[in-house]
């Protein structure tokens, strides 16, 4: 297992039954590590599509002068999907959890693990 895989397993354990999926993704839309509880979940498609969302969020915040994007939250009837840039912004970390999850706890967890993921990305 790589360091990224180890960190993903730690995050999964912390989230427990609320965990759905997670990926560390380059801004080219290619995941360098992730996982899902659903064997039919298409992480390749999700990573590529959400990279467009992250690029748009960054562009909109720059155009409006509203500051740096901390995270981007999408809420559906089944899940919360939250993504945040990590490191220098060349990667983002996306995570999906059930609607039973506590967003504050999820954001705290992401604050804790984002630097660890950044350090684990091969140079």
JOCOR-V833143 format. One record per residue. N is the residue number from 0. PSI is psi in whole degrees, -180 to 180 (999 if undefined). NEAR is the number of other C-alpha atoms within 12 Angstrom. D_CENTER is the distance of its C-alpha to the mean C-alpha in Angstrom with 2 decimals. Layout:
n=[N/N]
psi=[PSI/PSI]
near=[NEAR/NEAR]
d_center=[D_CENTER/D_CENTER]
This chain:
n=[0/1/2/3/4/5/6/7/8/9/10/11/12/13/14/15/16/17/18/19/20/21/22/23/24/25/26/27/28/29/30/31/32/33/34/35/36/37/38/39/40/41/42/43/44/45/46/47/48/49/50/51/52/53/54/55/56/57/58/59/60/61/62/63/64/65/66/67/68/69/70/71/72/73/74/75/76/77/78/79/80/81/82/83/84/85/86/87/88/89/90/91/92/93/94/95/96/97/98/99/100/101/102/103/104/105/106/107/108/109/110/111/112/113/114/115/116/117/118/119/120/121/122]
psi=[143/169/-40/-44/-41/-44/-39/-42/-38/-45/-43/-43/-41/-37/-25/-133/-15/-17/135/-57/164/152/147/122/134/159/-4/-2/6/124/138/2/144/-171/163/153/-15/112/-16/-4/129/90/-32/-47/-45/-43/-47/-45/-40/-21/-33/-41/-44/-41/-41/-42/-43/-46/-44/-45/-35/-46/-38/-11/33/4/-179/140/122/-52/168/120/127/129/126/178/-13/-23/162/133/117/138/145/146/147/155/-128/7/4/-6/157/158/119/142/139/135/164/165/-8/-14/155/117/-39/-43/-41/-43/-39/-43/-42/-38/-39/-43/-22/-47/-32/-42/-43/-43/-27/-12/125/140/999]
near=[10/15/19/30/22/19/31/35/25/23/38/29/15/21/29/18/18/28/31/34/37/44/45/44/40/33/29/21/28/25/29/31/34/37/35/27/23/13/10/13/18/19/31/25/17/30/36/26/22/38/34/23/28/37/28/17/27/28/17/17/18/14/12/12/12/13/14/20/26/24/31/30/25/23/19/13/11/15/22/29/34/36/41/43/36/32/24/16/26/23/36/45/51/48/47/44/36/25/21/20/26/18/25/12/17/34/29/16/27/35/23/18/29/35/23/24/37/30/17/23/27/13/7]
d_center=[19.64/17.77/16.38/12.76/13.95/15.62/12.69/10.73/14.04/14.38/11.24/12.54/15.93/15.05/13.60/16.45/17.37/14.63/11.95/11.47/8.79/5.76/5.67/6.25/7.86/10.95/12.13/14.57/12.16/12.72/10.41/11.86/10.74/9.31/11.13/12.17/15.14/16.48/18.37/18.73/15.09/14.83/11.61/13.42/14.06/10.74/9.18/12.33/12.61/9.36/10.20/13.36/11.93/10.28/13.66/15.55/14.04/15.00/18.32/19.20/18.68/20.79/23.43/23.76/23.76/21.52/19.80/16.58/13.33/11.70/8.97/9.29/10.04/11.48/13.91/15.82/18.79/16.95/13.40/11.02/7.84/5.95/4.07/5.91/8.08/9.15/12.80/14.94/12.42/12.94/9.41/5.96/2.81/1.44/4.03/7.59/10.57/14.22/16.05/17.81/14.99/15.69/13.30/15.00/14.48/10.76/10.67/13.19/11.34/8.37/11.41/13.02/10.67/9.12/12.70/13.22/10.55/12.09/15.45/14.83/14.15/17.64/19.60]
